């Protein structure tokens, strides 16, 4: 009888040790709580930018909205691009880097390259020349770009998961298209009540990382 009881206690102890070790390894809280519901969500769901950063060794990305876009020779300003968009490095010319960019070309729209298949998000808007293909070369100032897309999106990512996981586990942006997020976030904004600055960061992040949008493929 005593041997059976001792054996049972040992087995329970081993199971408890293994469980606690797994919780610590996965970054979860052993005792749970409000903080865990938010930050565990961030840890598990917020992997978009880290994954993108690993794929961007030969790519450069615009650090912010409104970055000037030059022709492939780096001579003339032809338009602008948005935060996080970029492409594969082709060469460097002086203080500029020439990138091969790829997006979506909409029939009849010769001034805009879109970043999503639904043509909701302009990623390059031209003031000179035409968008003749979904893939072409442009130049950006080296001071306006980074190779680490994770660093570019880190603030947006944190603000999104911090604001949108208060009541439930936040959904990964890639679960919905931009058009779908317009309705979903438009409704949930009233509950999360982000500041004006945070609202901009969240919407910027959702558009770029939405299903079939440009940042998902970085």
N, C-alpha and C positions, 0 to 999 in steps of 0.2 A: 504493500500500500504506500509506504513512505517513498520507496524507489520510484513508483509511478508518479507520485506528486512532485518529487524532485525533478524527474525527467520532463514533466509538463512545464514546470517553472523555467527550466533551462531553454526549452523550445520557444516559449513566449518571449524570454529575454533576447534570444537570438533574432527573432522576428522583429522585435522593437528596435534593436540596434541597426538592423538592415534598413528598416523604414526610415529612421532618423538620418542615417547616412545618405540615403537617396534624396531625402528632402533637402539636405544641406548641399549636396552635389548639384541639384537642379535649381538652386537659388531660391527655393520656396521657404516660406515661414513655417516653422514646426507647429506653432500655436495658432496660426491664421490671424484674422482680424481685418479691420478696415484698410490698413495700409497694404496688407497682402493682396486684397482684392484689386487694388489699383496697380501696384507695381509688379505683381506677378503677371498681370495682363500685359503690361508694358514689356516685360522680359520675354514673354512667349510670343506675343503678336508683333512686336516692333522690330522684326528682323529685316525689313525691306532695305533700309539704307546700308546695313552691314553687308548684306549679300551683294548689293549693287557695287559697293566699294571694291569688293574682291574681283569684280569683272572689269574694272576700269583702269587697268594698268597702262593701256595705250590710248586712253580716252581723256578728253578734257571737258569740263562742264562749266557753264556760266554761273558765277557766284551769286548773281542777283538779277532781278527783272530789269529790262531796259538796256542790257549790254549791247554795245554797238557791234554790228556785223559788217565786215568789209568783203570786197570781192576776193576771189581766190588768189590774186596777186598782192593783196594787202594794201592796195592803193586808195580805193574809194569806199566811202561809207555807203552801203546799199540798204541798210535796214537795222533791225534790232531783234534780240531774242529774249527768252524768259529764263528765269532762275532754274538751274538744274539741267537745262537742255544742252546738248553738245554732240560730240562725235569722235571718231577715230582720228588720231593725229596722222597727217600726211607729211608735213614738213614744217619748218620754222622759217619765218622771214623777218629778220630784225627783231622788233619787239612784239611780233604777232606769231600766232600758231595757226596753220591751215588745217582745217578739220573736214573730214568727209561726214556729212550729216545725212540722216535718213528719217523721213517722216511719212506723212500722207498727203497726197496731192488731190485736191478737190477739182473736179471738172468745172471749167469756167472761172475758177478763181486763180488768177495768175500772180497774185501778190502775197499769198500766204502759204506757208508749209504748216500742216497741222501735226499735232503730237499724238492724236488718237484716231481710231478707225471711224468714229462717229462725227469727225470734223467739228468737235466742240472746243478744242484748245489750240489756238494759234501758237506755234512755237518760234517761228521766224516770220516777221512781217516786213516786206520789202517796201522801200520808197523809190527804189531804182532797179530796173531790170525785171525779169519774170521768173516765176517758179515753173520750169519746164519739165521737171522730173521729181520723183519722190526722193532722189538721192543726188546730191551735188556738193561742191566744195565751197567753203567760205573761210574767212580769216577772222580771228578774234584777238584782241590784245591779251598778252600773257598775264598781265596784271588783273584781267577780268575773269580768269578761269582757274579752276583747280582740278587736279586729278582725282581727289578724294570726294566722290559724290556723297559719301556718308557724312562728311563734315558739313557739306552744304545743307543737307536736309535734317541734321540732328536736332536743331531747335524746333522745326516744324513737327518732327516726329514726336518729340517729347510733349509738346503742347497738345497735339492731337490725342495721344493716349492718356495724358493727364486729365484732360477735360472730358473725354468721351468714355471713360471707364469708371465714372463715379457711381453709376446706377447699375451697370452691367458690363460684361466683358466687351471691350471695343472690337469692332469688326476690322479685319485687315482691309485697307483701301482697295486691294485687288479683287475683292469679292464682288464689287459692283462697278458698272461703267460710270462715266462722268454724269451722264443724263440721269441715271438711277440715283447717284449721290445727291444731285440737285434736290430731289424730292425728299430723300432720307435725311440729309443734313439740314435741309430747310425746316423740317419738322423738329428734329432733335436739338437744333440750336436754341429753341425756346426753353428746353429743359436744362441744357448745360450752361446757358447764359455766359458765353465767353466774352472777354473784353473785345473791343473793336480790333485791337492789334492781334489778339489771339485768334479771332474769327478769320482774319486775313491769312494767318499762318496755317490754320487748319484747312481752309478751303484750297489754298495753294498746294498743300500736301496731298489732299484727296484727289485733286485733278491730275496731278503729275503721276500719282501711284495707282490710279484707278485701273480697272480691267481694260486691257488693250490700249493703255496710255503709255507714253514714252519711257517713264522712269522704271516701269516694271521690267523692261527689257535691258536695262543698263548692266 
